[in-house]
């Protein structure tokens, strides 16, 4: 028995998803995609494996350390297992759907695999469901993605959800294109305003950015009052426009701003966000503006924005649904009895032998003489 258990062990970060959690995940993904479809997003289904030089092209190279690789025995080229689905959707838009009208709205759902997990998500394989809006530069596009994500999470029962808005290009704009040194980088990561002031130069202004972060009602006026370079002012103006549109659609949406957040937004180039829920470990999702189809299209690619929801975390944020009753139909019941029950929306499980154990089959109710009765105990 010990040898059998050892042989059945899975690698760290991988697990079997069992009933009823697997059913709950499938139902949640379907509901989210239905919300996306209502906004005009059409579903695509990219493969699990692609050639490495395509999947990790351009800015997507930042995903390299998280990517499993293998040799294709037919082409003798290196292939990669997707660690994220957004680059694949960008590739589809830049190639297979290059001639489609813009803006292009696409949705997707599937599993991704990463080399290692982290403290918030130890799982190396997990589900993603998302949407990409490609070819729209307006702030209306940024607002649509956030509002749609909020409504999709509400559709699956997620409560106390908040969107932490970020501007990854704000710090570089303040530094006038210079990269922050290690001490500045550490101070920004720690939100240590005092340490930034001590660094001198642009440190005082970076400290003001740190202090301006918080609920959008506080953060936005504080950011607008700062003496920022023109490029940074443009980012703040776009943020204000997008926030106004979000509030017009969802007045109660919870929005915060982190003006110096950059981690996890390596290939974003505009308004971005992370989604959290109260008392839920990890991120429900993240998204933002990026360049789609870089190195695959003539020129520099297309501006795009999107959102990716992580199904493992989403499940922790929604109430576990009550299990549907399972009706046991004895082996000696009339033929077609279970089909009649299924036509009424019931789950019907027929016993194959007289005396079959309904409890062992996970049934909660029993079909008896045309009636459904609860199984006691």
Secondary structure, DSSP 8 states (H G I E B T S, - for coil): -HHHHHHH---TT-----TTHHHHHHHHHHHHHHHHHHTT-EE----SEEEHHHHT-GGGGGGGGG--EEE-TTT--EEEE-S-SHHHHHHHHHTTTTTS-SSEEEEEEEEEE-S---SS---SEEEEEEEEEES--SHHHHHHHHHHHHHHHHHTT--SEEEEEEEHHHHHHHTTT----HHHHHHHHHT-HHHHHHH-TTHHHHHHHHHH-EEHHHHHHHHHTS---HHHHHHHHHHHHHHHHHHHH-TT-EEEEETT--TT-TTEEEEEEEEEETT--S-SEEEEEEEETTTTSSSS-EEEEEEEEEHHHHHHTS-------EEEE-TTS-TTHHHHHHHTT-EEEE-SSTT--TTTTT-SEEEETTEEEE---
